[in-house]
């Protein structure tokens, strides 16, 4: 199924993606995060197609076979850019509305689409909940224990960090997998399948820009300024939403009670037990699919 990766021009990108399930079925758009790839959804996808859904799983900019269409394009990892990518991808395929579901960067992208373009979003499944924030908040110090959890963000702010990530991308990603999902006993074959997506000429630039932008150490593109202003105001999300959290998520994340007020439409939170970490769609595919099917039917 995931061996059939297609390509389509969408906005500034030539996007690599999987398109499977009944062509006339209701669409589900699955969005991955860092440092992961489309294979986070390899087990969830056939469960969704069996339920009658058309499932789209694109590689984000800087991953897999997704490429910039112009050599002169800014290698920009800011959140608004990734959200515009998602809209451009749906537009390129002629899709007016989809159920969006994602984790990590993908959950943030899905959140933004649901907040700013609710007419394009039938429902939302967001692992770790509401992840929209403005650049200015990145300059506000956190308690030391929280700062410690973001160690790689500060590492990436340095030239040494950029070079270190470029030289040791696979080992770095494997470390993040282990710390973010401390109870997930993944094997080398599972990791290597996803790690192949990091062999992309724009991967390092996109990752470094994303984290430097968050700290105010890198500029965004002027074209996204208005969108970022809206996101800085923390817009509420009105579409039917389920937020998910694994009970063993080792990555930085907020408690559901902190962000629940940002969801003003039909909303519920589910905590997935059994030692489930940050890569919830891959670690607990059935629970992830159950949430997608629930919001898609509302």
Secondary structure by P-SEA (a helix, b strand, c coil): cccbbbbbbccccbbbbbbbcccccbbbbbbbccccccccaaaaaaaaaaaccbbbbbbcccccccccccccccccccaaaaaaaaaaaaaaaccccccccccaaaaaaaaaaaacccccccbbbbcccccccccccccccccaaaaaaaaaaaaaccaaaaaaaaacaaaaaaaaaaaacccccccaaaaaaaaccccccaaaaaaaaaaaaaaccccccccaaaaaaaaaacccccccbbbbbbccccccccccccccccccccbbbbbbccccccccccccaaaaaaaaaaaaac
